[in-house]
C-alpha cells in the first residue's frame, strides 16, 4: 500500500462512519504542483478517541491537540481533528484547543494559504477558504490571517516558510530540502552545545530560499548564488528583533558568514588558512561544518584537513610574534597613516607563510616591497634602523 492509498483508505473509513475527511496541507499543495507528496495528512471532524477506535494500530502522538498517527506497511498518515487553537504557551504549541466540526474554521489556524487547502480524496475537488490556489499559481507565500499572530503562535513557522520545500542539488544534499537539512543538523547537536552554535545551525542556510535558482535557469544544477551574504543580512534582522547581545550576534553572524569557506581550505594559502582558524570560537565553526557534512553528503575531508592543521601547527606558527611595530616603521622613514596597517598585515602574512622569521628579515621584506612608497623620503634599505 502506498502512502496515498493509506490516506485514501483512512478517508473512506471515516466517511463510512459518517464523518468528514479531507486530504490537507502540504500533500494537497504538492499534488497541485505536479509533485508526488512524501507524506499525507488527513483532516476530519472525528474526535481523537473515535479515530483511535477505528484504527487499532493508531498512535496518539498529540491527542490533546487532536493529532493521531495511523501506520501501515511502513507508511504513516497524520489524522488531525478540526480545531481552533487558543493562545500560545511556549511559542510552539497552543495553550488549549477547541475541537470543531467546521473545516473552514480549522483552516484558519494553519500557517500559510498554500498549506490551507483541502482536497476530497476520491474526486480531487479542492476546498479553498483562504485563496491558496491563487497564491500557488502566483508563487506567493502568504500567511493566513495576521502574519505577526501566525508566526508568534509557532516560532518555527517563519523558518519553515523560508526553508520547507526549497530543493537542493541531490549530489550534495541527498537528504532533501533546506528544512530537512536544518532539522537534521539541529538533531545532531551534542548535548550542552552553546546557544550561539545552535542559532548558527538554525540560521546558517536562511539565505537559500531567496537565492534559489532551479536547473531550468542555471543549466547545470540547483544553485544558491550569494546565499551566504543574503543569509547574514536576514539573520542580522532576526537577531536584532530578538534582542541578542552584541557578542552573541557577532558570533552567530560569523558562523553564517564563514560556513562555506571550509570547501576551500585545502587550496588556501597558509596565511589565509591560519587567519581563518584564528577566528574567535573557531571550535564552533568546526562543529557547525561537521554537522553540515554529516547532515548532507557526509564527506569530512575538509574537517579532517583542518583538524590535522590544528594538531600539527605550533602556536607560534599560528599566532607569530609581531616583528615590527608602527614605531619601527616610523624609524624606517614612514609617516603614520593607512599604509601602516597594510604593511603590517602584509608582513604578518609573510610570517604565516614562513617567509619571514626574524626582525632583520622583516626589515628586508618591508624595504623590498614598500621601499619606494614613501613620497619625498629616501629609499628605505634593509640596513635602515
Buried (B, 14 or more C-beta within 10 A) or exposed (E): EEBBEBBBBBBEBBBEBEBBBBBBBBBBBBBBEEEEBEBBBBBBBBBBEBBBEBBEEBBEEBBEBBBBBBEBEEBBBBBBBBBBBEEBEEEEBBEEBEBBEBBEBBBBBBBBBBBBBBBBBEEEEBBBBBBBBEBBEEEEBBBBBEBEEBBEBBEBBBBBBBBBBBBBBEEEBEBBBBBBBBBBBBEBBEEEBBEBBBBBBBBBBBBBBBBBEEEEEEEEEBBBEEBBEBBBEBBBEBBEEEEBEEEBBBBBBBBBBBBBBBEEBEEBEBBBBBBBBEBEBBEBBBBBBBBBBBBBBEEEEBBEBBEEBEEEBEEEEBBBEEBBEEEBBEEBBBEEEEBBEEBBEBBBBBBBEEEBEEEEBBBBBBBEEBBEEBEEEEEBBBEBB
